[in-house]
Amino acid sequence: MIDVVVEAVETDSLCGFSHCRAPLPAPGPRGGRPFAYCPDRTWPGGKTCKQLAAAQDALTEALGTPADAGITSSTSAFTAAAAELAQPLGDVLAAANALRDTLAAELNTAAARVAEAEETAARERGLRQQAEEAAAAAATEAQRATDHAADVMRDATAEADRYRAERDQAVAEAEAAAAARAEAERAQARAEGVATTERERAEQTVRDERARTEAATKAVAAATEKLASTRTERDAARTALDDLRAVLEEQQRAAADATAELNTAKIRETEVTAELNRARAELQAAKTERNDASIELEATKIELSRARLEVTTANAGLKAELSAANAEVSRLTTEATTTTTAAERDLTRLRTTIAALRDVLLVPDLPAEDLRTRLLAELLTDRTS
């Protein structure tokens, strides 16, 4: 078994492995032996600089002479490629992970925007429903106000007609009272005329009877009797006049009552007219409110349509961005998969070659010629398949 370890210490404190040659750290505050190789650096396959230097020295010893330029350059190129492959592979994997995280964040953001758009659309639908309900309530309230105003108008019209009829009846009663008063006045005038005529006639008769007192006692008695009858008629006329005056006063009181009722009817008619005007104002206000509600409903519908258009545009944009992001994710995933597969294939091939070289080096009591032949065969073996 070949067990050769090179522990030469370079004078310039560089790593003893020919493919590393990195500056070495100081021994430490307590001193000690200086480092011959990098204490912490590892190569692909988990090998240290010391292990790779030992393998290189073993290969040189097995060959008997230093490897020719072709083998040395091939080995150097192979090692450099293996060293360079690890870092780009790590960068590719890190970039793929970063891309995956970024695309996941973008997808989450897009999903959040879609959810927000859907929430906005739902809120707009709720606002539209509230607006429609408010419009329906306003229309119902306007219809109710219209019906109430119509009822009030009908009641006011009926009340006005009733008071107008009462007013006409009071006017007719007042006219009848005035006619009765005129008739009473005419009756009083007739009674007074009759009384005056009878008095004059009685006085004339008295004068005639005084003149004939001595000649006609019977005539005097007849005249006296006629005078008594006249007095009775006069008293009856006076009684009738008093009755007519009482009737006239009653008619006057009735006319006053009718006038008062007429004034009351006029006042009530004024109140009914005011109530009718208020009802008309309420009806007009209800119509105005209904028109305002209709205008607001139309504005809400326009705003809802604009919001729907914006949501549709946003959804289309989000879908386009999402499709582009998915396509980019697919492309980058494919590239990352291809790169990762190639890197893993190269790394596997490198590990297989290193393992094969290690197995050859670990074969005990292998002649130098066989060791050289097998090492060259392992290095030149094509492991691409």
C-alpha positions in Angstrom: 0.0 0.0 0.0 1.3 3.4 -0.9 1.0 5.9 1.9 3.0 9.0 1.0 2.2 12.3 2.6 3.9 15.5 1.6 4.1 18.0 4.3 6.6 20.4 2.9 6.3 23.9 4.1 6.7 26.6 1.6 8.9 29.5 2.4 6.2 32.0 1.3 3.4 30.4 3.5 1.3 29.3 0.6 -0.7 26.1 0.4 1.4 23.0 -0.6 -1.3 21.8 -3.0 -0.2 22.9 -6.5 -3.8 23.7 -7.6 -4.6 25.8 -4.5 -1.5 27.9 -3.5 -3.7 30.1 -1.3 -2.0 32.1 1.5 -1.9 30.2 4.8 -3.0 31.6 8.1 -0.5 32.2 11.0 0.1 29.3 13.5 -1.7 31.1 16.3 -0.8 33.0 19.5 0.7 30.0 21.1 3.0 29.2 18.2 3.4 25.7 16.9 4.1 24.2 13.6 3.2 26.4 10.6 0.4 25.2 8.4 1.5 23.4 5.2 -2.0 23.2 3.7 -5.3 25.1 4.0 -6.8 24.0 7.3 -10.4 24.7 6.4 -10.8 24.6 2.6 -12.5 21.6 1.0 -12.8 20.5 -2.6 -15.7 18.7 -4.4 -16.1 15.3 -2.9 -15.3 16.7 0.6 -11.5 16.4 0.0 -9.0 18.7 1.7 -5.9 20.3 0.1 -3.7 17.9 2.1 -5.6 14.8 0.8 -5.5 16.0 -2.8 -1.8 16.8 -2.5 -1.2 13.3 -1.1 -3.1 11.8 -4.1 -1.1 13.9 -6.5 2.2 12.9 -5.0 1.0 9.2 -5.0 0.2 9.5 -8.7 3.6 11.1 -9.4 5.3 8.3 -7.4 3.3 5.7 -9.1 4.2 7.0 -12.5 7.8 7.1 -11.5 8.3 10.5 -13.1 6.2 13.6 -13.1 3.2 13.4 -15.3 3.7 14.6 -18.8 2.3 17.9 -19.9 -0.9 16.4 -21.4 -1.9 14.5 -18.3 -1.0 17.4 -16.1 -3.0 19.9 -18.2 -5.9 17.5 -18.4 -5.8 16.9 -14.6 -5.5 20.6 -14.0 -8.4 21.4 -16.4 -10.5 18.6 -14.8 -9.8 19.9 -11.3 -10.3 23.5 -12.3 -13.6 22.6 -14.0 -14.7 20.7 -10.9 -13.7 23.6 -8.7 -15.5 26.1 -11.0 -18.5 23.9 -11.3 -19.4 23.9 -7.6 -19.7 27.7 -7.3 -21.8 28.3 -10.5 -24.0 25.3 -9.5 -24.5 26.9 -6.1 -25.2 30.3 -7.7 -27.7 28.6 -10.1 -29.4 26.9 -7.3 -29.4 30.1 -5.2 -30.8 32.0 -8.2 -33.4 29.3 -8.8 -34.4 29.5 -5.1 -34.5 33.3 -5.2 -36.5 33.2 -8.4 -38.9 30.7 -6.9 -39.3 32.9 -3.8 -39.8 36.0 -6.0 -42.3 34.3 -8.2 -44.1 32.9 -5.2 -44.2 36.4 -3.8 -45.5 37.8 -7.1 -48.1 35.1 -7.3 -49.2 35.8 -3.8 -49.3 39.5 -4.6 -51.3 38.7 -7.8 -53.7 36.5 -5.8 -54.0 39.2 -3.2 -54.8 41.7 -5.9 -57.4 39.3 -7.5 -58.9 38.8 -4.0 -59.0 42.5 -3.5 -60.6 43.0 -6.9 -63.2 40.4 -6.1 -63.8 42.0 -2.7 -64.1 45.4 -4.4 -66.6 43.9 -6.9 -68.5 42.3 -4.0 -68.5 45.6 -2.2 -69.7 47.4 -5.4 -72.4 44.8 -5.7 -73.4 45.4 -2.1 -73.5 49.2 -2.8 -75.5 48.7 -5.9 -78.0 46.5 -4.0 -78.2 49.1 -1.2 -78.7 51.9 -3.8 -81.4 49.8 -5.5 -83.0 49.1 -2.1 -82.8 52.8 -1.2 -84.3 53.8 -4.6 -87.1 51.2 -4.1 -87.7 52.6 -0.6 -87.6 56.1 -1.9 -90.1 55.2 -4.7 -92.3 53.4 -2.1 -92.1 56.5 0.2 -92.8 58.8 -2.7 -95.8 56.6 -3.8 -97.0 56.6 -0.2 -96.6 60.3 0.0 -98.4 60.7 -3.3 -101.3 58.4 -2.1 -101.4 60.3 1.2 -101.4 63.6 -0.6 -104.2 62.4 -2.9 -106.2 61.2 0.1 -105.7 64.5 1.8 -106.7 66.3 -1.4 -109.8 64.2 -1.7 -110.7 64.8 2.0 -109.9 68.5 1.6 -112.1 68.7 -1.5 -114.9 66.8 0.2 -114.6 69.1 3.3 -114.5 72.2 1.0 -117.6 70.9 -0.8 -119.4 70.3 2.5 -118.5 73.7 3.9 -119.4 75.3 0.6 -122.9 73.5 0.8 -123.2 74.7 4.4 -122.2 78.2 3.3 -124.8 78.1 0.5 -127.4 76.8 3.0 -126.5 79.6 5.5 -126.7 82.2 2.7 -130.1 80.8 1.8 -131.3 80.9 5.4 -129.9 84.4 5.7 -131.8 85.4 2.6 -135.0 83.8 4.0 -134.5 85.6 7.2 -134.0 88.9 5.4 -137.2 88.1 3.4 -139.1 87.3 6.6 -137.8 90.5 8.2 -139.0 92.5 5.2 -142.3 90.8 5.3 -142.5 91.6 9.1 -141.7 95.2 8.3 -144.4 95.3 5.7 -146.9 93.7 8.1 -146.0 96.2 10.7 -146.4 99.0 8.2 -149.8 97.6 7.3 -150.9 97.2 10.9 -149.7 100.8 11.7 -151.6 102.0 8.6 -154.8 100.2 9.7 -154.5 101.5 13.2 -153.9 105.0 12.0 -156.8 104.8 9.6 -159.1 103.3 12.3 -158.0 105.9 14.8 -158.8 108.7 12.4 -162.0 107.1 11.5 -162.9 106.7 15.2 -162.0 110.3 15.9 -164.1 111.4 12.9 -167.0 109.2 14.2 -166.6 110.7 17.7 -166.8 114.2 16.2 -169.7 113.1 14.2 -171.3 111.5 17.2 -170.6 114.5 19.4 -172.3 116.5 16.8 -175.2 114.1 16.8 -175.1 113.2 20.5 -178.3 114.6 21.1 -179.8 113.3 17.9 -178.7 109.7 17.8 -177.9 107.9 21.1 -178.1 104.6 19.3 -175.6 105.8 16.7 -173.3 106.7 19.6 -173.7 103.3 21.2 -173.0 101.7 17.8 -170.0 104.0 17.3 -168.8 103.1 20.8 -169.2 99.5 20.1 -167.5 99.9 16.8 -164.7 101.8 18.6 -164.3 98.9 21.0 -164.1 96.5 18.1 -161.5 98.8 16.5 -159.6 98.8 19.7 -159.7 95.0 19.8 -158.5 94.9 16.3 -155.8 97.4 17.2 -154.7 95.3 20.1 -154.7 92.2 17.9 -152.7 94.1 15.4 -150.3 95.2 18.1 -150.1 91.5 19.3 -149.4 90.4 15.7 -146.8 93.2 15.4 -145.1 91.9 18.6 -145.2 88.4 17.2 -143.7 89.6 14.0 -141.1 91.5 15.9 -140.3 88.3 17.9 -140.1 86.4 14.6 -137.9 89.1 13.1 -135.6 89.0 16.1 -135.5 85.2 15.8 -134.7 85.5 12.1 -132.1 88.1 12.9 -130.5 85.7 15.5 -130.7 82.9 12.9 -129.1 85.2 10.3 -126.4 86.1 12.9 -125.8 82.4 13.6 -125.8 81.7 9.9 -123.3 84.5 9.4 -121.1 83.1 12.2 -121.4 79.7 10.7 -120.5 81.2 7.3 -117.4 82.9 8.8 -116.5 79.6 10.5 -117.0 77.8 7.1 -114.8 80.4 5.5 -112.1 80.0 8.2 -112.4 76.2 7.8 -112.2 76.6 4.0 -109.0 78.7 4.5 -107.5 76.0 6.7 -108.5 73.3 4.2 -106.9 75.3 1.5 -103.8 75.7 3.5 -103.8 71.9 4.2 -104.3 71.3 0.5 -101.4 73.6 -0.3 -99.2 71.8 2.3 -100.3 68.4 0.8 -99.3 69.8 -2.7 -96.0 70.9 -1.3 -95.4 67.5 0.3 -96.3 65.9 -3.0 -93.9 68.1 -4.9 -91.2 67.5 -2.3 -91.8 63.7 -2.6 -91.6 64.0 -6.4 -88.4 66.0 -6.1 -87.0 63.4 -3.7 -87.9 60.6 -6.0 -86.3 62.5 -8.9 -83.1 63.0 -6.7 -83.2 59.3 -5.8 -83.5 58.4 -9.5 -80.6 60.6 -10.4 -78.5 59.2 -7.5 -79.5 55.7 -8.7 -78.4 56.5 -12.2 -75.1 57.9 -10.9 -74.6 54.8 -8.7 -75.3 52.6 -11.8 -72.7 54.6 -13.8 -70.2 54.3 -11.0 -70.9 50.6 -10.7 -70.4 50.1 -14.4 -67.1 52.0 -14.3 -66.0 49.9 -11.3 -67.0 46.8 -13.1 -64.9 47.9 -16.1 -62.0 48.7 -13.9 -62.3 45.3 -12.2 -62.5 43.6 -15.6 -59.5 45.5 -16.9 -57.6 44.7 -13.7 -58.5 41.1 -13.9 -57.4 40.9 -17.5 -54.1 42.6 -16.6 -53.6 40.3 -13.7 -54.4 37.3 -15.8 -52.0 38.4 -18.4 -49.3 39.1 -15.8 -50.0 35.8 -14.2 -49.8 34.0 -17.5 -46.5 35.7 -18.3 -45.2 35.0 -14.8 -46.2 31.3 -15.2 -44.5 31.1 -18.5 -41.4 32.8 -17.1 -41.5 30.4 -14.1 -41.9 27.4 -16.5 -39.0 28.7 -18.7 -36.7 29.4 -15.7 -37.7 26.1 -14.0 -36.9 24.3 -17.2 -33.5 26.1 -17.5 -32.8 25.5 -13.8 -33.7 21.9 -14.1 -31.6 21.5 -17.2 -28.6 23.3 -15.6 -29.1 21.4 -12.3 -29.3 18.1 -14.2 -26.2 18.8 -16.2 -24.4 20.0 -13.1 -25.5 17.0 -11.1 -24.4 14.8 -14.0 -20.9 16.4 -14.2 -20.6 16.3 -10.4 -21.6 12.6 -10.4 -19.1 11.9 -13.2 -16.4 13.8 -11.2 -17.2 11.9 -8.0 -17.2 8.6 -9.9 -13.8 9.4 -11.4 -12.3 10.5 -8.0 -13.7 7.4 -6.4 -12.2 5.2 -9.2 -8.8 7.0 -8.7 -9.1 6.5 -5.0 -9.9 2.8 -5.4 -6.9 2.4 -7.7 -4.6 4.2 -5.3 -5.9 2.0 -2.4 -5.1 -1.3 -4.2 -2.2 -2.9 -2.2 1.0 -4.0 -3.7 0.1 -2.8 -7.2 3.1 -2.5 -9.5 4.0 0.9 -10.6 3.4 0.1 -14.3 -0.1 -1.3 -13.5 -0.9 1.6 -11.2 0.1 4.1 -14.0 -1.9 2.2 -16.6 -5.0 1.9 -14.4 -4.8 5.6 -13.3 -4.5 6.6 -17.0 -7.4 4.3 -17.9 -9.6 5.8 -15.1 -8.7 9.4 -16.2 -9.4 8.6 -19.8 -12.6 6.7 -19.2 -15.6 8.3 -20.8 -18.4 8.6 -18.1 -20.8 10.8 -20.0 -23.4 8.1 -20.3 
